Amino acid sequence: MPKDLDMAAAENCVCFNLRWVTRVVTQFYDAEIRRHGLRPTQGTILASLQAKDSWSMADLSDWLGMERTTLVRNLRPLQREGFVNVGGGGRGSLVELSITAKGRKQVEKLMPAWKSAQIAVVKTLGEKRWSAILSDLEAAALALNKK
C-alpha cells in the first residue's frame, strides 16, 4: 500500500528549505545583475576566472561546486560573448579556461550591481547573523563532503 507524502515534512527538510531560499536569493541577485546581460552564476564564473591566470575545467568545477555539464552550459554564452577563452580539450587533454580583457571589463561593469544586491541581503540578515550562517554552511558542506 503506497504511503502518502507528508507535505508538512517539507517545512523541516533541509534540502527543500535551502533550495527554496537559494531560488529567492538568486532571483534577487538576478534582478540586479541581468541589466548587464549576465546571470548570477555567470558572474560568479567570471569573478572566479579573474582570481587567477588560468583554470582547468575540473578545478573550476570543483571550486564552484558545480557539475561539469552545468559549468559547460554556463560557459558557452560567456565564450560566445568573448568573455572567456577555452583552450585544450580533446581526448585525454585538459581544458584550460581564462578570462579575457573583455571579460574583465564585464566584471567591472557588473560589480556595482552585485555589491548593491550583496549589501541589501547582508543588511536584511544582519552582518553577525550572515557571518554565522556562512560559517555554519561551510562547516556543514565540509562535513557532508567527507561522507
N, C-alpha and C positions, 0 to 999 in steps of 0.2 A: 504494500500500500504506500503510495507516494506521500512524502511528508510535505506539508505546506511550508512555504518560505515565510519565515518570521521577519517581516519588514522592520519591525521595531528593533531588531538586532543591528540594522544599518546605523542606527543612532550612535552605537558604540563601536562600530567597525573602524579600526584604524585606517585600513586601506580606503574604504569609502570616503571617510572624512578628509583624509589627506588629499585624495584626488579631487574632491569637491572644492576644497579651499584652493588647491592649485589651479583649478579651472577659473575660479573667480579672480584670483590674483593675476593670472596670465591674461585674462580679458582686460583687466585694469591697465596692465603694462602695455598690452597690445593697442589700446586706445591712444596711448601717449606716443608709442614708437611707430605705429603704422603710417603716420604722416611722413615718415622718412623712407617709406617703401619696403620696410622690413618687418618681420615678425619678431617677437622677443627671443625665440630660440635662435634665429639667425643672428640677432645682435649679440647674443651670448657666444655664438661660434666665432664671430668676427673679433670680439673682445679677447677671447681665448687665443685665437691665432696671433693677435697683436702682442701677446705676452712673451712670445719667444720667436726666434727666426724661422723655425721650421718644426712641423709636427708630422709624425706618421699618422695615418688614418687610425691605426689601432690605438696609439697613445692618446689622440684627441678623443676618440670614442670612450676610452676608459676614463679619462679626466672629466668628461662631461656626464658620465654615467648614462650614455646613450647607445642604443643598439647601432651597429654599423649601418644597417639598411636605413635607419632613420636619419643618421648623420649624412649619408649619401643623398637622400631625398632633400635635406635642408641645404646641402652644399650646391646642388645643381643650379638653383637660381642665383646664388652668390657667385658662382663661376661664370654663369651666363652674363651677369652684370659687370664682370671684370673685377670683382672684389677679392677673389681668391684664385690662386694658382694651384693646380693639381698636377703633380708630376709622378713619373714612375708608373707603377702598376704592371699589369701583365702577370703571367704565370710565375708564381713564387717570388714576385718582386714587391717591395714595399711601396705604398702610395704615400707620397710626401705632399704636405699641404703648407701653403704660406699665404699671408695676406699681401695684397698689392698696395701700391700707393693710393689708388682709388678707394680701396677697402679701408685704409687708414683714415682717409678723408670722410668716408661714410660714418665711421665710428665717431669721429669728432662731431659730425652733424647730429648724430642721434644721442650723444651723451647728455645734453641738457634735458631732453625728454625723459631719458632713463632716470636721471637724477631727480627730476620732478616726481616721477612715479615712486621712486625709492623713498624720497623724503616723506611723501604722503602716506605710504604704507607703514614706515617706521614710526611716524608720528601717531598714526592710528593705534598701533600696537604699544607704543612706548618703547624707548630705547633699551631700557633694562629688560623688559619683557622680551623684545626681539632678540637681544643677546642671549637670554636664557633659552628661548625657543631654538635658536640656531645651534647653540651648544648641545642641547638635548637631541636635536635631529641628527647632528653629526655623530654623536655617541651611538645613537640607535643604528645609523647606517653602518658604522664600523662594526658594531656587534653582529648585525644581521649578515654582513658581508662575510664574516668568518664561519657562518653556519653552512 
